[in-house]
Amino acid sequence: MKKENKMLTDTPKPNTFQHPKNKKKINIAMQGGGAHGAFTWGVLDKLFEDGRFEIEGVTGTSAGGMNAVATVQGLLDGGLEGARKMLTKYWTLTSEKGKTSIFKPGIVDRMMDKYTMQNSPGFIGFDFMSKLLSPYQWNPMGIDPLKEVINAMFDFKKIQANKQHKVFLASTHVFTGKIRIFKTEEIRTETLLATACLPTIHQAVLVDNEYYWDGGFIANPAIYPLIYSCESPDIMIIKLNPTHRNRLPITAAEISDRLNEITNNTSILREMRSINFISQLIDEGIADPKRIKRLHVHVIENDAAFQDLGWSSKLNTEWDFLTHLFEEGRKAAADWIKKNYDLVGTRSTVDMKDLFI
């Protein structure tokens, strides 16, 4: 059976060794993925515990957007340690709200030591129902527990007024299919709900008389706001959807899960390829580096941590699962920092050739 993860304290242990002279300014882009966003929580916790990173801008989609706004709220309230505390609070509240959810691993899943819900009566029933009824039919009041978490967490006036840390949330405009980026001054309950609005689970979110769905369909996350609106050339991407799978999907669930992953990775791969193309033009002397900013791209991911997880596990908010991913995120970040910290501000640490077959 799975090992029980120890409960986290409300306040992470403070880092006793700071490096004020060596701080490096970075921007962070965070993928969405429901409960899988707890991996990003772990990555951020380790980056902030390290104490040598200064955060200029953050961009995120869905769970990535929640992590992004929690980060900025925490930075404004108490610096890096405040950000760690706020992220812990967000995921703790999310797990608490999920205790009454029908989305829990089934008996067979638990016997097989899995965090997925392929054998969960609640998930199977909902999956079937969602193919017949829309959330407008089975949830006509539009009740969303996430709204309660958001309203309990954030001081939007403080976030909107801040000039220190820029925030960008991606959503999909329902009528046109175009991307909509909500900027710092637009961050509020509705825009957070919009970036995380899965249309099979939630009703479209109305923002400024326009309807929006989850941004993951076309921007997971959107990197370009960090390029155009931030000064730092270093962009840290925290990926949740596996780039590589080690076996062929053959069941209906596996095929659906892989299609979902590929779709959610498409936009970020496209942007990274564009960045690679511009970098090549600079290297070949075709583009003027004085006019075009050279970007340094960094990626923290761990495909192995998600190999046995399907889409259903993105709805699993049980505390042992969230803290499992949290620890995986901390490990991935610690390994990345050890190998690459000295290169931040100098060059990209991701192999762009890996983007092409």
C-alpha positions, 0 to 999 in steps of 0.5 A, spaced: 500 500 500 502 507 499 506 510 504 502 515 508 505 522 507 506 526 513 501 532 514 504 539 512 504 544 517 500 551 516 507 554 515 513 551 512 519 551 515 523 558 514 530 557 510 535 560 514 540 561 509 539 566 504 543 569 498 541 576 497 547 577 493 546 572 488 539 572 487 537 571 480 530 574 477 526 569 473 519 569 470 515 562 471 510 559 466 505 554 470 501 548 466 494 546 468 492 539 470 487 539 476 490 536 482 497 535 478 498 542 480 500 539 486 507 538 483 508 545 481 506 547 488 512 542 490 517 545 485 515 552 487 516 551 494 523 548 493 525 554 489 522 559 494 526 555 500 532 556 496 532 563 496 536 565 490 530 567 485 527 573 485 520 573 481 518 578 476 512 575 472 508 569 473 503 566 467 499 560 468 493 556 466 487 552 470 491 549 476 497 553 474 493 560 474 491 558 481 499 557 483 501 563 480 496 568 483 497 564 490 505 565 489 504 573 488 499 574 494 504 570 498 510 574 495 506 581 497 504 578 504 511 575 506 516 575 501 518 568 499 516 565 505 509 568 504 509 565 498 510 558 500 505 559 506 500 561 501 501 555 496 500 550 502 494 554 504 491 553 497 492 546 497 490 545 504 483 548 502 483 545 496 483 538 499 479 540 505 473 542 500 474 535 496 473 531 502 465 531 500 467 530 492 464 523 489 471 523 485 475 518 490 479 512 488 475 506 488 477 500 492 480 496 486 484 502 485 487 502 492 488 495 492 492 496 486 496 502 489 494 507 484 491 514 485 487 514 479 480 513 479 478 508 473 475 503 478 471 509 482 464 508 482 463 516 482 468 517 477 465 512 472 458 514 473 460 522 472 464 520 466 458 516 463 453 522 465 457 527 462 456 524 455 449 525 456 448 531 460 451 538 460 453 542 467 447 546 465 443 540 466 445 537 472 448 543 475 443 548 473 445 553 479 452 553 477 455 551 484 463 551 484 466 549 490 473 552 487 469 559 488 469 558 495 477 557 496 478 563 491 474 568 495 477 565 502 484 566 499 486 572 495 486 579 496 484 582 489 485 589 490 492 588 493 494 583 487 491 588 482 495 594 485 501 591 485 507 593 481 512 588 483 510 582 480 506 581 474 500 576 473 497 573 466 492 568 466 490 564 460 483 563 458 479 560 451 474 565 449 468 560 447 465 564 441 471 565 437 476 560 440 481 565 441 486 566 447 484 571 452 490 573 457 487 576 463 493 581 466 495 583 473 489 589 474 484 584 471 485 578 476 479 577 480 474 571 482 471 571 475 478 570 471 481 565 476 474 561 475 475 562 467 482 559 466 480 553 470 473 552 467 472 545 464 466 545 460 464 538 461 464 540 469 463 547 469 458 552 466 462 557 462 464 563 466 462 570 464 467 576 464 466 583 462 460 580 458 464 575 454 464 567 456 470 563 457 473 556 458 479 553 461 485 556 457 489 549 457 485 548 450 489 553 446 495 556 451 497 551 457 500 556 459 501 562 455 509 564 455 509 570 450 506 575 455 512 574 459 516 575 453 513 582 451 511 584 458 517 582 463 524 584 462 528 578 465 530 573 459 529 567 463 523 563 463 522 557 468 517 552 465 513 547 470 510 542 466 505 537 468 503 533 462 508 528 460 512 529 454 514 522 453 510 516 454 513 509 455 508 505 452 503 505 447 496 507 449 491 501 447 485 502 452 479 507 450 481 511 457 489 510 455 488 513 448 483 519 451 488 520 456 494 521 451 490 525 446 488 530 452 496 530 454 498 531 447 493 537 446 495 540 452 502 540 450 501 543 443 501 550 445 507 550 449 511 546 444 509 551 439 512 557 443 518 553 445 520 552 437 519 559 436 523 561 441 528 556 438 528 559 431 529 566 434 535 564 438 538 561 432 537 567 428 541 571 433 546 566 433 547 566 425 547 574 425 541 574 422 537 578 428 540 583 432 540 581 439 540 589 441 533 589 438 530 582 439 531 579 446 535 573 447 531 568 451 533 563 456 528 557 457 528 552 463 524 546 464 522 543 470 518 536 469 518 529 471 515 524 466 516 518 471 512 521 476 506 521 471 507 515 467 501 511 471 497 517 472 491 518 467 486 524 466 481 521 472 487 523 477 487 530 476 480 530 479 483 526 486 484 532 491 486 527 497 491 529 501 496 523 500 496 524 493 497 532 493 503 531 498 505 525 494 506 530 488 508 535 492 514 531 494 515 529 487 515 536 485 520 538 490 525 533 488 525 535 481 526 542 483 532 540 487 535 536 482 534 542 477 537 547 482 543 543 483 545 542 476 543 548 473 543 554 478 549 557 475 547 557 468 540 562 469 542 568 466 547 565 462 543 560 457 537 556 456 538 549 460 533 545 456 535 542 450 531 545 444 533 539 440 528 535 444 522 538 441 523 535 434 523 528 433 
